[in-house]
Amino acid sequence: MRAHPPPARWMAFSSYCWTVSRGTTRKAICADMILPQSRSDLPRLTVNRGQVLRIHLAFVPREAHLTVFRSTAFKHYVLPLRRLLSWRASSSGVVSLDVRAAAGSAAYLLRLSVR
């Protein structure tokens, strides 16, 4: 029984709290990670300015927020609630996708370069 959120393709896990159930057994785990901007192990993605990025989830989120961190500044976006999330890239930085689902909450990360 896996007690972590399903992966989001090409993104790293960040902090999460996730519960899974099998019959009458429930298993939950929470993981707290260092600040996204401090991570050196993030996948890197380079795209053209204005390119639409699609993020595939294995569930429909109850909430979906995307934040782009650039130094001490950030831009925040609320995304529509779908398994296939899309967002138009406009600036470089660390991208954090924060979602809530019936099983818990999860955050996914990548380092984005926009040219």
N, C-alpha and C positions, 0 to 999 in steps of 0.2 A: 504494500500500500504506500503510495507516494504522498508525502505530506508537504509538498511544496507546490506552488502554482505551476501550471503548464508553461513551458517556455514560449517566448515571443521570438519568432525567427529573426536571427541576426542581432539580437539584443542581449545584453548581460542582465542577470538578476541584480536587483538592489534589495532594499529592505522589504520584508513581507510577513504576513500572518495568514496562514492557510490551513483549512480543515478539510479532511476527507473522511467519508463514511463508507463502511462496507458492512452491511447487515446492521448489527447492533454495536459494532465497534467504530469509535470515532478517534481520529488521530489528528492532532494539530501541532504546528510548529511555527515559531516566529523567529525571524532572523533580522538583525539590525546591522547595517553596513555603514562604512565611513561615508562622508559627504561625497556626492557624485563627482564634484569638481576635483576631488583629491584622488580619485581612482586612476591608476595607470594601466589597468587591464581591460579597458573598455574596447569593444569592437569599433573600428573606424569605418566611416562611410563618407565618400566624396560625391557630391551631386551638383548639378547646375542650379543656379538661383531660379526659384519658381517651380522647380520640379516637384511633382506630387509624390510623396512617400506613402506607401501602404504598409500597415502593420497588421499582421494576421494573428488573431487571438483564437484560442480553443474554446472560448466562452463568450457570451454576450455580457459586457460589463453593465453594472448599475450606475457607475460613474466612470468617466474617462477624462483625464486632464493631462496635457502635455506642456512641459516647461523646458525652455531653452536657456541654459545658464551660460553666460559669457562674462568671465571675471566676476565682479560683484553685482552685475546687472542680470536681469532675466526677463523673458517674455513668457506669458502664460496663455494657454488656449484651452477651451472646453471643447471636447470632441463629441460627435454624435455617438449614441450607444448602439454599436454594431460590432460583429465579430471582425469585420474588415474595416479598420480605422484608416482614414487618410488625412493628410496634412501637407500643405504647400511650404516647402523649405525656403526661408528668406534670410537666415543668418546662421553663421557657424557657432558651435558651442557644444556643451554637453546636453544631450536630449534626455529628459526623464519623462517616461510615460507612467502615470499613476492611475491604477484602476481599482475599482471595488466590484466584487461579485458576491454571489450567495455564499461561496466558500471562504471569503475573506478579502484581503487587500494585497496588492502587489505593485512593485515598481520595477520598471525595466529601463536600461540605459544604453546609450551609444554616444560616441564622439563624432559629431557631424562637421564636415568641412563643406562650405558652400562657395563655389567659384563663380 
